[in-house]
């Protein structure tokens, strides 16, 4: 059975020659339509009249979104690049095109590749390469000028997602504090603000909102032009060993953080930093369930992508009855999103008055074990004066209140995540519940 084929090649002469050659002999494919641009290609593919597309790397406005829509339509893609145009080939492969041939390849070779792509079912949504990793790189990475454009085949950086339910449990303060402590322990760290509802990492650190940050990285990833060097340039070096990809400055800009693009950024971040800490949004609702268009932008897609890509998920809960109630209910939703991951409970803003004046750790630990089956948790005490001082000066908690009990708790958590020795503390607050 002949495979229906769409063509979209920037060089009209080469396209005409290829279509004519495919039409003269039976190659197992037949050209359904010559598309004039990306919009025409996507629209025709969505009509379900073809199973494959041959396109050139120089096609205007070819990006990850277009390839994702082709994938949703069940259309396999074969890319063509000019001879010796390595950057164009790299761009197509970063966009997820697995089958790439020279622009002047014979028609029978292209036809065989098309049939092979369709047979293999090569219609996965376009995104850059990602690879899970464990452990820490042997040495921190330095300036962007020292980085190769392409990542290693087996990146070994780890990803930690910081999530928490609605109600502002302090996800960002935990993510920022944790990233600072990881960097202080010698682990090259990248802090990513992926909150599509209220990102505030830049404000906490006194950085300019105008920085392109994560939105800029996602734009490059969507165009297939993101590499280690450009990611390093977008990630601001705020402290020794600590880079930051700032978030979107306004909530309505959430479409800029496409899931496939963020997936590419996170995959590349594994090669840039030993540890990547992602500050996530709270909502886990799957947007596509509310829309008939499965390729439409998904506001919560960034959060879901970060959680699915993470090696460790920290689930932050406020240490009061309302926060615990929301947290216990939300754990079921989290389990649906990442069923294979056991989240690490981080109880934030712990104070005795919120639980009736008794030992807050004992009371909260009992509630978590009884209603959620959680026996192990980390406790971060409420320390309003220290956090206020850090916020007012745009600095880290470790810089303005070195001996803050909240800082000491985050320091212990960071050490446990990278297998470092637990730091000596002046007080017992903030100890892990199993050791208390």
N, C-alpha and C positions, 0 to 999 in steps of 0.2 A: 504494500500500500504506500502510495507516494505521500511525502510529508509536505504540508502546506508551509510556504516560506514567505517571510516579509524581508525586504531589503531596505536599508537606509544608509547609503554610503555618500560621504561628502564629495567625492570625486564623481561627477555624473558620467564621465566617459568610461571610467572603470566599472561603474554600476551597470551601464548599458551593455558593455561587453560581457560581464558576468551573467546577466539575465539572459542574454542571447545564447551564451554557451550552455547554460542550464536548460534552455528550451530546445536546443538542437538534439540532445541525446537524453536517454532515460538514466538519470542518476539517483533515482529514488526520492527526488524532491521536485516540487513545482512551485514557481513564484506566483503568489497570490496577488501581491501588490508591491509596487515601488513607492516607498513612503518619502515624502519631501522633507520632513523634519521629525523631531522627537515627538511633538504633539500628534502628528499624523500616525506615527508608529504606535504610540500608546493607544490611541483611539481605535485603530484597526485591530490591534491585538486584543483589546477588551471586547471586541465583537465576536471573538472566538472562531475566527476564520482561518487561523494558522497555528502551528505548533512550534515554530522556530523563527528566529530573526537573525539576519546577518547585518551587522552594523560596523561602521568604522569609528576609530577612536577620535577622529576629528569632527564628528557630528556635533553641531552646536547644541548646547543645553543638555547634553547627555550627562546625567548624574545618577546618584543612588536612588532618588525617588522614582525616576523613570524606569530604572531596572527593577525596582521593587514592584511597580505596577505591571511590568511584563511578567514577572514571576507569579504575581497573583492571578494573571490571566493564563498561566500554564504554558508560557512561551519560553523555550530554551534559547540561549543567546550564544552566537559565535561572533567574536570580535576580529576585526581586520586592522592591522597597523602597517604603516609604511616601513620599508626596509631599514633596519638599523635604528629605528625610532624606539629606543629602550624606555625613555620616559613615558611614552604613550602606552607601551605594553604594561609597564608597572601601574599606570593609572587604571587601566582596565582591570587588571588583576586585583588591585585594591578595592575596586568597586564590586568585586565578586564574580567577574567573568572568567570562568575556568578554561574556556576554549578560545585561544587566540592564535591567529594565523597571519602570515604576511599578506599585505594587500594584493600582491600580484600572484598569490597562490593559484594553481590551476583549478578550474571549476570542479573537476571530479574530486580533488582533495577537499575542497570546501564542502561539497555535498556529503562526502563520507563523514566529515567532522560534524555536520549538522545532524545527520542520522544518529551518530554516536551520542551527541548531546541529548537528543530527544530520547533515545533508548535508555540513557543513564538517568533520565529524569533531572537534568541539570537546570532546575528552575527555582533554586533557593533564592529568597530575597537577597538583594545585593547589599553587602556590607564588607568592610575590610576584614582582614584576617584577625582572628582572636585565638588565644590558646590559654588553657588553664595553667596555673603555675603554683608551685609551692616553694616555701623557703625564701631566703633572702639572697640577693646578688652578693657576690663576695666583696664588692667594693662599691661605694656610692658613685653615681654618675655625676659628671661635672657640667661645664657650660655647654650650651647648644652647639657651639662651633666644633666641639670634640665628638659629637655624635654622628654616627652614620645615618644616611637617609633611610635605609631599610633596617627593620628590627631583626634580631636573631631568630632562627627557626623555632627555638624553644625558650621563649621569655619566661623568666622565673620570678617576676614580681608578684606579690599577692595583693588582693583587692578586699577591702573591708567596707561594707555598706552600713551606714548608720541610719536606722529607720525608727520611727515611732508613730503611734496613732495620732489622731486629731487631738487638739487641745494644747499644743505647744509644750511638749514634755521636756524640751531642751535638746533636741537633736543637734542643732548647730553648735551650741556651746560644748557638747560632748565631742562632736567631730573636730572642732577647732582645737580643743584642749588635747584630745588624743593625738592629732597630727603633730602638734608641737612637742609632745612628750616622745613620740616615736622618733622625730628628728633629733631630739636631745640625746636619745639613746644611740645615735649613730646610723639609723636606718634612713637612707634617702627617701623622702616622703613627698607625695603629691596629694594635695587636698583639692577635691573637686566639688563645686557647689552645683548639684543637679536638682535642686528643689524648684519645681516649676510653679509653685504657688507663692512662695515667699522667701526666696534666696536672700541671705543676709551675711554671708561670709565676708564679702568685701567691706561691708559697714563695720563689722566687728573688728576687722584688721586695719581699718582706716585707709582702705584702698579706693581708687577712683572707680566709679561705676562705668566710665567710658571704656574701660579695658575690654577688648573683645572676648577674652577668656574662653569659656566652654562653648559659647555660641559660635565664636570664630573657629574653634577646632571642629565643631560639628559641620560648619559650612564647608571647610576644606575636606573633611571626610566624605561628605555628600558628593563632592566634586571629584573624589578620588585622588586628591592632591595632598592629603595629610601624610607627613612622614615624621620621623623622630625629631629632626631638626626644627620643623615648623611647630611641632607640639611643645618643644622646649622653649621656643621663643614666645609662645602664647602663655605659658605657665610662668607667672611672676615669681621671682626668687625673693621671698619676704624675710627669710631667716636662713642661716647656714643649714643646708640639708633639707629645706622646706620650700617647695614650690606650691603655687595656688592657681587653679583655674577658676576664676570668678564666674558667678552665675549670671542669669539674665537680670537686667536692671528693672524691668517691668513685667508683671505677671502675664500681660497679654502677648508677650514674646515667646510663649511656650512652644509654638510650632517650630521654632528654630532648633529645638532639642529633639530631633527625630530619633526614634529608638535605634534604627539601623546605624545612624551616624554616631550616636553615643556608644553603641557596641564597638564600633571601630576605634573610637577614642580610648575606651577602657582597655581594649586589646593592646593598643600601642603603648598605653601607660604602663603596662607590665614590663616593658623594656626600658622605660624612662626612669622609673623609680622602684625601689625595693618594696615599698608599701604605698598603695593608693587608697586614700580614705574618701569615700563618697558620701556627701550629705544629701539624703534623699527626701522627697516629698512624703506626705503622710498617706495620700489616697492610693488604694490598691484596686480601685474599680477598673474593670477591663472595658475601655471605651468602645471597642469594636462590637461589643454585645448590644450597644445602643444604636448602631448604625449599620445600614445595609452595605456601605462602602468599606470593605475590609482594608483598603489601601489608604483610607483617609487618615489625616494626622490624629494621633492619640495623645491626649494631654498627659495621661498617666503612664504612657509608654516608657518615658525616661526612668521613672521609678521602678517599674517592673523589670526593665532591662538591667538596671544597676543591681537589683536584688538577685536576678538570675545569674549575672556574671560574677557575683561576689564569692570569695572563698569563705568569708566569715560575715555573718549578719549580726550587728549589734542592735537589739530591740530596746529602745529607751522608753522608760515609764516614769511618770511623776510619782513621787512617794507620798501620795495622799489617796483617800478613798475614791474620789472621782477619777483620778488618773489610773488607778489600778483597775477600776471597773471597765474603762475604755480599753485598756491594754489587754485584759483577759478576753474580751470580746473580739478584739482585732487579731489576736494570735491565730484564730481559725482562718481568717482571710489570708494571713501571711503564710500559713501552712499550705493553702491552695496554690499560692504563687511559687513558693520554693519548698516543695514537699520533702526534698532530700536534705535540707539544711536545718540543723537545730540551732535556733537563734540564741545568742548570748544575752541574757537579761541584764540591763543596766538601769538600776533604780536611781533616778536623779532627784535632786532637791529634797533629800531626806532630812526631816526634822521631827522631833518628838511631838510637838504640838499638833501636827496633822493627824496623828494616830492616837490621840487621847493622853499623851504625856508619858507613855511607857517607853520601853526600848524600841525605837522605830525599826531597827533591823530585825528584831525578833518578831514583831507584829507583821511586818511586810513579808518576811520570809514565810511565815505561817500562812498568810493569805495566798501567796503565790503557789505554795505547795498544795494547799487544799483545793483551790479552784482552777489551777492551771497545770498542776503536776510539776512545777519548777522548784527544784531543790537547790539550785546553784544560781547565785546572782551577785552582781557587783553593786556597791552602794556609793553614791557620790553625795556627800552632805551639802545642804544648802549653805552658801556662803555669800550673802548679798553684798557686803562691803567689798570683798575682793573682786567679784564680778563687775560691780559698778566701777571700781577703779580701772579695771582692764578695759571696759567699754568706753569710759570717758577719755582714755588715752590712746585707744586703738591698738593696744598691745595684748600680748598673750598673758594668761593667768600666771604662768610660770615666771613672767618678768616683773609683775607688780606685786605678787604675793607668793613668794617662793615656798612658804610653809603653810599655805592655805590647806585645810583638810580636803577641800574639793580637788585642789591640784594634786595632792598626794594620792588621792583615790585614782585619778586619771593616770598618774604616773605608774601606779601598780598595774592598772589594766593594760597600759601600753607594754610594760615589761612582760606580762604574761602572754601577750599576743605574738611577740617576737622571740620568746624563749630566753629573755634576758633575766639576770638576777633581780629579785624584788628589791627596790630601794629601801633604805632605812628610813623609818618614819618617826616623827616625834610624838605622834598620837596614834591611837588605835582606830580612829574613825576611818571609814572607807575600806576596811578590810573585806576580803571576799567572805561571803556568808558561810561557806563550809569550813573556813578557818576561824570564824568568830566564836 
